[in-house]
Amino acid sequence: MHELSIASAILDAVREEAGKRPGVHVKKVGVRIGALSGVVPEALTFGFSALVQGTDLDPLVLEIESLPRRQRCPACDFTFEVSGDTLACPRCAKEETLFAGGDELDLAYMEVEE
Ligand SMILES: [Zn+2]
């Protein structure tokens, strides 16, 4: 299960951060997930809870920010969010646009308690 290994990697990062700052307790961790990353947010949340439960990190909250696919139009230099099937520029209607984001899988932030 793909999401479980990602959840595990997030927890490794949390533990590493917590290890650097003795005495702080990580309460919340935020990740950014692009529409093209192949990660199912629900599955990630589920895997994450399963891994956290009963450990010293419990209750650690995972917040997921979903990012849409973005394309950039080379003709009018407009970056837009893709919705639906078309990648055409909504401003000038050019059909060949460039990939500009949407495959993110980033640790965005951690919220700690002193
Ligand atoms: Zn355009």
Backbone and ligand atoms as CSV (ligand in chain L), in Angstrom:
chain,resi,resn,atom,element,x,y,z
A,1,MET,N,N,0.843,-1.203,0.000
A,1,MET,CA,C,0.000,0.000,0.000
A,1,MET,C,C,0.877,1.251,0.000
A,2,HIS,N,N,0.769,1.982,-1.070
A,2,HIS,CA,C,1.539,3.192,-1.325
A,2,HIS,C,C,1.390,4.220,-0.202
A,3,GLU,N,N,0.164,4.490,0.200
A,3,GLU,CA,C,-0.102,5.529,1.191
A,3,GLU,C,C,0.509,5.209,2.549
A,4,LEU,N,N,0.593,3.922,2.861
A,4,LEU,CA,C,1.137,3.539,4.161
A,4,LEU,C,C,2.628,3.870,4.231
A,5,SER,N,N,3.341,3.682,3.135
A,5,SER,CA,C,4.769,4.005,3.146
A,5,SER,C,C,4.972,5.515,3.185
A,6,ILE,N,N,4.050,6.258,2.600
A,6,ILE,CA,C,4.140,7.724,2.664
A,6,ILE,C,C,3.860,8.186,4.094
A,7,ALA,N,N,2.839,7.602,4.699
A,7,ALA,CA,C,2.507,7.945,6.084
A,7,ALA,C,C,3.706,7.653,6.979
A,8,SER,N,N,4.368,6.550,6.719
A,8,SER,CA,C,5.536,6.153,7.493
A,8,SER,C,C,6.671,7.161,7.307
A,9,ALA,N,N,6.852,7.651,6.077
A,9,ALA,CA,C,7.893,8.643,5.795
A,9,ALA,C,C,7.585,9.968,6.498
A,10,ILE,N,N,6.312,10.330,6.558
A,10,ILE,CA,C,5.911,11.570,7.246
A,10,ILE,C,C,6.235,11.434,8.735
A,11,LEU,N,N,5.925,10.275,9.297
A,11,LEU,CA,C,6.200,10.048,10.718
A,11,LEU,C,C,7.694,10.061,11.012
A,12,ASP,N,N,8.485,9.542,10.088
A,12,ASP,CA,C,9.944,9.585,10.258
A,12,ASP,C,C,10.409,11.032,10.343
A,13,ALA,N,N,9.862,11.873,9.479
A,13,ALA,CA,C,10.240,13.289,9.464
A,13,ALA,C,C,9.817,13.977,10.758
A,14,VAL,N,N,8.632,13.615,11.256
A,14,VAL,CA,C,8.135,14.193,12.509
A,14,VAL,C,C,9.048,13.786,13.666
A,15,ARG,N,N,9.425,12.511,13.691
A,15,ARG,CA,C,10.294,12.025,14.766
A,15,ARG,C,C,11.673,12.675,14.702
A,16,GLU,N,N,12.154,12.883,13.496
A,16,GLU,CA,C,13.455,13.509,13.330
A,16,GLU,C,C,13.414,14.938,13.871
A,17,GLU,N,N,12.336,15.651,13.531
A,17,GLU,CA,C,12.180,17.025,13.988
A,17,GLU,C,C,12.043,17.075,15.513
A,18,ALA,N,N,11.232,16.168,16.038
A,18,ALA,CA,C,11.021,16.117,17.487
A,18,ALA,C,C,12.325,15.774,18.203
A,19,GLY,N,N,13.145,14.948,17.577
A,19,GLY,CA,C,14.418,14.559,18.163
A,19,GLY,C,C,15.381,15.729,18.283
A,20,LYS,N,N,15.232,16.685,17.356
A,20,LYS,CA,C,16.104,17.857,17.359
A,20,LYS,C,C,15.686,18.870,18.414
A,21,ARG,N,N,14.449,18.775,18.854
A,21,ARG,CA,C,13.933,19.758,19.805
A,21,ARG,C,C,13.347,19.053,21.012
A,22,PRO,N,N,14.197,18.657,21.927
A,22,PRO,CA,C,13.729,17.912,23.104
A,22,PRO,C,C,12.705,18.737,23.895
A,23,GLY,N,N,11.704,18.084,24.385
A,23,GLY,CA,C,10.714,18.774,25.190
A,23,GLY,C,C,9.519,19.287,24.416
A,24,VAL,N,N,9.611,19.314,23.096
A,24,VAL,CA,C,8.445,19.772,22.345
A,24,VAL,C,C,7.647,18.555,21.884
A,25,HIS,N,N,6.372,18.782,21.754
A,25,HIS,CA,C,5.473,17.721,21.323
A,25,HIS,C,C,4.833,18.152,20.001
A,26,VAL,N,N,4.998,17.348,18.971
A,26,VAL,CA,C,4.402,17.694,17.686
A,26,VAL,C,C,2.920,17.346,17.726
A,27,LYS,N,N,2.084,18.358,17.474
A,27,LYS,CA,C,0.637,18.168,17.568
A,27,LYS,C,C,-0.016,17.905,16.221
A,28,LYS,N,N,0.561,18.571,15.214
A,28,LYS,CA,C,-0.092,18.532,13.921
A,28,LYS,C,C,0.963,18.576,12.820
A,29,VAL,N,N,0.723,17.862,11.754
A,29,VAL,CA,C,1.635,17.912,10.624
A,29,VAL,C,C,0.802,18.122,9.358
A,30,GLY,N,N,1.282,19.016,8.513
A,30,GLY,CA,C,0.543,19.337,7.299
A,30,GLY,C,C,1.309,18.902,6.058
A,31,VAL,N,N,0.599,18.306,5.122
A,31,VAL,CA,C,1.225,17.902,3.865
A,31,VAL,C,C,0.438,18.471,2.685
A,32,ARG,N,N,1.153,18.689,1.592
A,32,ARG,CA,C,0.530,19.150,0.357
A,32,ARG,C,C,0.570,18.010,-0.646
A,33,ILE,N,N,-0.584,17.709,-1.167
A,33,ILE,CA,C,-0.675,16.601,-2.106
A,33,ILE,C,C,-1.312,17.047,-3.412
A,34,GLY,N,N,-0.569,16.905,-4.485
A,34,GLY,CA,C,-1.067,17.296,-5.794
A,34,GLY,C,C,-2.007,16.259,-6.374
A,35,ALA,N,N,-2.862,16.716,-7.257
A,35,ALA,CA,C,-3.854,15.835,-7.873
A,35,ALA,C,C,-3.191,14.714,-8.676
A,36,LEU,N,N,-1.950,14.948,-9.143
A,36,LEU,CA,C,-1.277,13.947,-9.965
A,36,LEU,C,C,-0.292,13.085,-9.181
A,37,SER,N,N,-0.250,13.279,-7.877
A,37,SER,CA,C,0.734,12.546,-7.075
A,37,SER,C,C,0.378,11.071,-6.940
A,38,GLY,N,N,-0.863,10.751,-7.225
A,38,GLY,CA,C,-1.297,9.358,-7.121
A,38,GLY,C,C,-1.667,8.956,-5.703
A,39,VAL,N,N,-1.629,9.925,-4.787
A,39,VAL,CA,C,-1.953,9.632,-3.394
A,39,VAL,C,C,-3.440,9.875,-3.134
A,40,VAL,N,N,-4.082,8.912,-2.515
A,40,VAL,CA,C,-5.481,9.073,-2.142
A,40,VAL,C,C,-5.513,9.614,-0.713
A,41,PRO,N,N,-5.975,10.861,-0.539
A,41,PRO,CA,C,-5.953,11.487,0.785
A,41,PRO,C,C,-6.614,10.643,1.879
A,42,GLU,N,N,-7.734,10.027,1.581
A,42,GLU,CA,C,-8.450,9.228,2.581
A,42,GLU,C,C,-7.593,8.045,3.025
A,43,ALA,N,N,-6.924,7.430,2.055
A,43,ALA,CA,C,-6.081,6.276,2.366
A,43,ALA,C,C,-4.873,6.707,3.187
A,44,LEU,N,N,-4.357,7.900,2.894
A,44,LEU,CA,C,-3.216,8.406,3.638
A,44,LEU,C,C,-3.610,8.705,5.087
A,45,THR,N,N,-4.765,9.344,5.259
A,45,THR,CA,C,-5.269,9.643,6.597
A,45,THR,C,C,-5.458,8.360,7.395
A,46,PHE,N,N,-6.006,7.369,6.735
A,46,PHE,CA,C,-6.275,6.081,7.382
A,46,PHE,C,C,-4.970,5.405,7.807
A,47,GLY,N,N,-4.025,5.341,6.887
A,47,GLY,CA,C,-2.740,4.711,7.179
A,47,GLY,C,C,-1.997,5.446,8.273
A,48,PHE,N,N,-2.093,6.771,8.230
A,48,PHE,CA,C,-1.422,7.614,9.205
A,48,PHE,C,C,-1.972,7.349,10.615
A,49,SER,N,N,-3.289,7.345,10.749
A,49,SER,CA,C,-3.923,7.096,12.050
A,49,SER,C,C,-3.521,5.736,12.591
A,50,ALA,N,N,-3.480,4.752,11.699
A,50,ALA,CA,C,-3.142,3.400,12.111
A,50,ALA,C,C,-1.719,3.343,12.667
A,51,LEU,N,N,-0.811,4.099,12.042
A,51,LEU,CA,C,0.583,4.077,12.477
A,51,LEU,C,C,0.813,4.873,13.761
A,52,VAL,N,N,0.008,5.932,13.938
A,52,VAL,CA,C,0.204,6.821,15.088
A,52,VAL,C,C,-0.410,6.241,16.362
A,53,GLN,N,N,-1.533,5.564,16.182
A,53,GLN,CA,C,-2.292,5.059,17.319
A,53,GLN,C,C,-1.449,4.217,18.282
A,54,GLY,N,N,-1.507,4.607,19.549
A,54,GLY,CA,C,-0.811,3.845,20.563
A,54,GLY,C,C,0.677,4.139,20.675
A,55,THR,N,N,1.194,5.063,19.847
A,55,THR,CA,C,2.614,5.411,19.955
A,55,THR,C,C,2.760,6.681,20.790
A,56,ASP,N,N,4.008,7.087,21.005
A,56,ASP,CA,C,4.259,8.304,21.767
A,56,ASP,C,C,3.800,9.553,21.017
A,57,LEU,N,N,3.531,9.431,19.723
A,57,LEU,CA,C,3.103,10.594,18.937
A,57,LEU,C,C,1.593,10.809,19.003
A,58,ASP,N,N,0.885,9.818,19.449
A,58,ASP,CA,C,-0.572,9.878,19.560
A,58,ASP,C,C,-0.983,10.960,20.570
A,59,PRO,N,N,-1.903,11.887,20.338
A,59,PRO,CA,C,-2.716,12.042,19.134
A,59,PRO,C,C,-2.121,13.090,18.190
A,60,LEU,N,N,-1.542,12.643,17.125
A,60,LEU,CA,C,-0.952,13.535,16.137
A,60,LEU,C,C,-1.941,13.680,14.978
A,61,VAL,N,N,-2.190,14.929,14.601
A,61,VAL,CA,C,-3.175,15.187,13.557
A,61,VAL,C,C,-2.481,15.416,12.213
A,62,LEU,N,N,-3.017,14.799,11.188
A,62,LEU,CA,C,-2.502,15.006,9.837
A,62,LEU,C,C,-3.473,15.896,9.078
A,63,GLU,N,N,-2.937,16.996,8.538
A,63,GLU,CA,C,-3.773,17.869,7.717
A,63,GLU,C,C,-3.287,17.802,6.281
A,64,ILE,N,N,-4.225,17.544,5.394
A,64,ILE,CA,C,-3.864,17.392,3.990
A,64,ILE,C,C,-4.415,18.550,3.181
A,65,GLU,N,N,-3.518,19.210,2.457
A,65,GLU,CA,C,-3.948,20.268,1.553
A,65,GLU,C,C,-3.860,19.691,0.150
A,66,SER,N,N,-4.995,19.586,-0.521
A,66,SER,CA,C,-5.005,19.038,-1.875
A,66,SER,C,C,-4.778,20.147,-2.886
A,67,LEU,N,N,-3.839,19.908,-3.791
A,67,LEU,CA,C,-3.551,20.906,-4.816
A,67,LEU,C,C,-4.000,20.393,-6.175
A,68,PRO,N,N,-4.623,21.263,-6.956
A,68,PRO,CA,C,-5.073,20.844,-8.276
A,68,PRO,C,C,-3.898,20.818,-9.257
A,69,ARG,N,N,-4.112,20.236,-10.417
A,69,ARG,CA,C,-3.103,20.298,-11.468
A,69,ARG,C,C,-3.076,21.717,-12.004
A,70,ARG,N,N,-1.889,22.249,-12.252
A,70,ARG,CA,C,-1.759,23.571,-12.871
A,70,ARG,C,C,-1.011,23.467,-14.186
A,71,GLN,N,N,-1.409,24.320,-15.110
A,71,GLN,CA,C,-0.759,24.416,-16.417
A,71,GLN,C,C,-0.408,25.873,-16.664
A,72,ARG,N,N,0.658,26.087,-17.438
A,72,ARG,CA,C,1.015,27.452,-17.797
A,72,ARG,C,C,0.909,27.592,-19.309
A,73,CYS,N,N,0.317,28.701,-19.710
A,73,CYS,CA,C,0.157,28.959,-21.139
A,73,CYS,C,C,1.371,29.746,-21.639
A,74,PRO,N,N,2.107,29.199,-22.623
A,74,PRO,CA,C,3.298,29.894,-23.131
A,74,PRO,C,C,2.934,31.100,-23.994
A,75,ALA,N,N,1.726,31.140,-24.484
A,75,ALA,CA,C,1.324,32.235,-25.373
A,75,ALA,C,C,1.016,33.514,-24.589
A,76,CYS,N,N,0.278,33.382,-23.498
A,76,CYS,CA,C,-0.090,34.591,-22.752
A,76,CYS,C,C,0.469,34.582,-21.332
A,77,ASP,N,N,1.337,33.605,-21.055
A,77,ASP,CA,C,2.010,33.513,-19.754
A,77,ASP,C,C,1.025,33.517,-18.579
A,78,PHE,N,N,0.012,32.721,-18.714
A,78,PHE,CA,C,-1.019,32.636,-17.687
A,78,PHE,C,C,-0.960,31.247,-17.059
A,79,THR,N,N,-0.927,31.198,-15.736
A,79,THR,CA,C,-0.936,29.909,-15.052
A,79,THR,C,C,-2.323,29.688,-14.476
A,80,PHE,N,N,-2.850,28.499,-14.713
A,80,PHE,CA,C,-4.225,28.253,-14.289
A,80,PHE,C,C,-4.387,26.856,-13.714
A,81,GLU,N,N,-5.456,26.696,-12.943
A,81,GLU,CA,C,-5.782,25.395,-12.365
A,81,GLU,C,C,-6.648,24.633,-13.348
A,82,VAL,N,N,-6.311,23.372,-13.518
A,82,VAL,CA,C,-7.048,22.555,-14.467
A,82,VAL,C,C,-8.262,21.940,-13.787
A,83,SER,N,N,-9.404,22.111,-14.411
A,83,SER,CA,C,-10.590,21.408,-13.924
A,83,SER,C,C,-11.229,20.757,-15.140
A,84,GLY,N,N,-11.571,19.503,-15.009
A,84,GLY,CA,C,-12.127,18.794,-16.144
A,84,GLY,C,C,-11.024,18.206,-17.005
A,85,ASP,N,N,-11.319,17.916,-18.244
A,85,ASP,CA,C,-10.398,17.177,-19.099
A,85,ASP,C,C,-9.490,18.059,-19.952
A,86,THR,N,N,-9.873,19.298,-20.148
A,86,THR,CA,C,-9.100,20.127,-21.069
A,86,THR,C,C,-7.918,20.812,-20.410
A,87,LEU,N,N,-6.800,20.877,-21.148
A,87,LEU,CA,C,-5.618,21.566,-20.661
A,87,LEU,C,C,-5.452,22.890,-21.407
A,88,ALA,N,N,-6.446,23.273,-22.195
A,88,ALA,CA,C,-6.372,24.501,-22.971
A,88,ALA,C,C,-6.412,25.723,-22.064
A,89,CYS,N,N,-5.759,26.780,-22.514
A,89,CYS,CA,C,-5.703,28.013,-21.729
A,89,CYS,C,C,-7.079,28.670,-21.678
A,90,PRO,N,N,-7.569,28.955,-20.476
A,90,PRO,CA,C,-8.897,29.571,-20.348
A,90,PRO,C,C,-8.884,31.040,-20.773
A,91,ARG,N,N,-7.687,31.629,-20.899
A,91,ARG,CA,C,-7.611,33.041,-21.245
A,91,ARG,C,C,-7.554,33.261,-22.757
A,92,CYS,N,N,-6.684,32.499,-23.436
A,92,CYS,CA,C,-6.541,32.729,-24.879
A,92,CYS,C,C,-6.898,31.496,-25.703
A,93,ALA,N,N,-7.288,30.412,-25.043
A,93,ALA,CA,C,-7.751,29.201,-25.703
A,93,ALA,C,C,-6.667,28.390,-26.409
A,94,LYS,N,N,-5.400,28.724,-26.211
A,94,LYS,CA,C,-4.335,27.912,-26.802
A,94,LYS,C,C,-4.394,26.516,-26.188
A,95,GLU,N,N,-4.247,25.502,-27.057
A,95,GLU,CA,C,-4.419,24.142,-26.546
A,95,GLU,C,C,-3.157,23.522,-25.975
A,96,GLU,N,N,-1.990,23.939,-26.486
A,96,GLU,CA,C,-0.746,23.362,-25.982
A,96,GLU,C,C,-0.234,24.207,-24.821
A,97,THR,N,N,-0.438,23.716,-23.615
A,97,THR,CA,C,0.044,24.426,-22.440
A,97,THR,C,C,1.053,23.536,-21.711
A,98,LEU,N,N,1.808,24.136,-20.819
A,98,LEU,CA,C,2.891,23.427,-20.147
A,98,LEU,C,C,2.519,23.035,-18.725
A,99,PHE,N,N,3.036,21.896,-18.329
A,99,PHE,CA,C,2.807,21.425,-16.971
A,99,PHE,C,C,3.426,22.406,-15.973
A,100,ALA,N,N,2.657,22.808,-14.968
A,100,ALA,CA,C,3.175,23.800,-14.016
A,100,ALA,C,C,2.982,23.381,-12.560
A,101,GLY,N,N,2.536,22.165,-12.335
A,101,GLY,CA,C,2.392,21.711,-10.960
A,101,GLY,C,C,1.199,20.807,-10.766
A,102,GLY,N,N,1.231,20.071,-9.659
A,102,GLY,CA,C,0.117,19.169,-9.378
A,102,GLY,C,C,0.599,17.784,-8.966
A,103,ASP,N,N,1.939,17.591,-8.962
A,103,ASP,CA,C,2.464,16.293,-8.546
A,103,ASP,C,C,3.163,16.396,-7.185
A,104,GLU,N,N,2.791,17.432,-6.415
A,104,GLU,CA,C,3.427,17.657,-5.123
A,104,GLU,C,C,3.162,16.533,-4.124
A,105,LEU,N,N,4.154,16.332,-3.291
A,105,LEU,CA,C,4.005,15.439,-2.162
A,105,LEU,C,C,4.991,15.991,-1.136
A,106,ASP,N,N,4.575,17.078,-0.497
A,106,ASP,CA,C,5.481,17.828,0.371
A,106,ASP,C,C,4.998,17.894,1.805
A,107,LEU,N,N,5.967,17.907,2.683
A,107,LEU,CA,C,5.676,18.180,4.075
A,107,LEU,C,C,5.601,19.700,4.171
A,108,ALA,N,N,4.443,20.224,4.542
A,108,ALA,CA,C,4.266,21.670,4.528
A,108,ALA,C,C,4.663,22.322,5.842
A,109,TYR,N,N,4.231,21.770,6.955
A,109,TYR,CA,C,4.534,22.382,8.247
A,109,TYR,C,C,4.313,21.398,9.392
A,110,MET,N,N,4.825,21.767,10.536
A,110,MET,CA,C,4.550,21.009,11.754
A,110,MET,C,C,4.167,21.995,12.831
A,111,GLU,N,N,3.166,21.632,13.591
A,111,GLU,CA,C,2.744,22.492,14.682
A,111,GLU,C,C,3.176,21.830,15.985
A,112,VAL,N,N,3.959,22.539,16.783
A,112,VAL,CA,C,4.453,21.923,18.004
A,112,VAL,C,C,3.970,22.652,19.259
A,113,GLU,N,N,4.048,21.942,20.337
A,113,GLU,CA,C,3.645,22.455,21.634
A,113,GLU,C,C,4.896,22.383,22.510
A,114,GLU,N,N,5.238,23.499,23.119
A,114,GLU,CA,C,6.459,23.509,23.949
A,114,GLU,C,C,6.227,22.756,25.253
L,1,ZN,ZN,ZN,-3.115,31.643,-22.935
